Amino acid sequence: MAEDKMQQQRFELKYLVKEDVARVMRDFVSSHLEIDEYGATQPNFSYPVHSLYLDSEDLFLYQGTINGDRNRYKLRLRFYDDRREAPIFCEIKRRMNSIIVKQRGGVRRDAVDRLLAGHWPDPSDMVSQDPRQMVALQNFCRLLHQVRAKPKMHIAYLREAWISSQGNSVRLTMDREVRCEPEPVARLNTRMDESVLVFDREVIVELKFTNRFPDWFKELVRVFGLRQCGAAKYVEAVARVGEHRILRTIGWNETGTKFREYQPAAEAADGPSDRQNNP
């Protein structure tokens, strides 16, 4: 496996721009950063990214972002293609006040179902002997079990990534054609049959830095009139397709005992849920 160049702790600012602005911005950025190795050989400088987001049955992790919790996290399985030998990255993305902290461990594809079923990771599951990745995977599984998270949403997009030639302290990414599709099982397949665009045709620009905000970032923001915004892919995806398509209904039976059952999308569209009827 190639060296993992992920920024483990960083500040992250997001902006939404039109495609024509993003193309002009590319010329500005290229005088400060280099296109990363995965996009360098592509005609559009972009490579596909696929993430399967995990959440509890009542969407606890989704609600953490909606409620603006200062310390929150997301769990996801990230992959880039359908090759059997390609690793699956189990990722934790935390927000601690204004800082983003990421951990991930790469595992073999045939280990994923076992881990999601509740088994503790084994060294044989790993694709790297780096002990930091095993620690990350153990933390991932602990949080997975804690909230009883299951697959909820498949999100895919094309990423154009620019990196510094002098370390990993500064990155800029442009994510295009963000698509989503509810997915209740870990197929780990890049195919999407009924996907919808999350941000229409707008491009998500992310400025990522580990120390101080670079002066040229300030100039970039000024020149292009950028306005910082929230662009959480998983949260926007759930909002776009509707919570009812992935949320379990909470209801009560005749004895007053709470029960849970899946609510078909068609029923959710026809009328209010049991949760609404039973506050």
Secondary structure, 3 states (H helix, E strand, C coil): CCCCCCCCEEEEEEEEECHHHHHHHHHHHCCCCEECCCCCCCCCCCEEEEEEEEECCCCHHHHHHHCCCCEEEEEEEEECCCCCCCCEEEEEEEEECCEEEEEEEEECHHHHHHHHCCCCCCHHHECCCCHHHHHHHHHHHHHHHHHCCEEEEEEEEEEEEEECCCCCCEEEEEEEEEEEEECCCCCCCCCCCCCEECCCCCEEEEEEECCCCCHHHHHHHHHHCCCCCCCCHHHHHHHHHCHHHCCEEEEECCCCCEEEEECCHHHHHHCCCHHHHCC
